[in-house]
Amino acid sequence: MKNYAYKDQNVVYDAEVIESTPIEPNLVLKILIKAGRSIAKPALEVLEMAVDPTTPSQVRVSLIAALAYLIMPFDLFPDFMPLVGFSDDFVALTAVLSIWRKYLTPAIRQRAAMKLDRLFPL
């Protein structure tokens, strides 16, 4: 069947809706909040550790230097190089994780959780 549209005539097409289920309201927002919380939690803990007065100053300097190296656009080995591109980032990340594990206190974790709840409410 051919439908021709003329200037003076409206063409009507039939459409059939196959079974659909309603999307939960704010589903995308809930997913983004959950993803944001999981990414922000360790970052907030490291930030709290870096500004905590009980954290030794050499640890603070190491944390800030390693994190700065991770976000710098220029690395020892550029990230586009195969195999070695991310190796220097991996070393910096390993340093941050080892410091984080050793110096993370319950008080730091609690302050980070409070900030996390303010930034990403449940």
Secondary structure, 3 states (H helix, E strand, C coil): CCCCCCCCCCCCCCCCCCCCCCCCCCHHHHHHHHHHHHHHHHHHHHHHHHHCCCCCHHHHHHHHHHHHHHHCCCCCCCCCCCCCCCHHHHHHHHHHHHHHHHHCCHHHHHHHHHHHHHHCCC
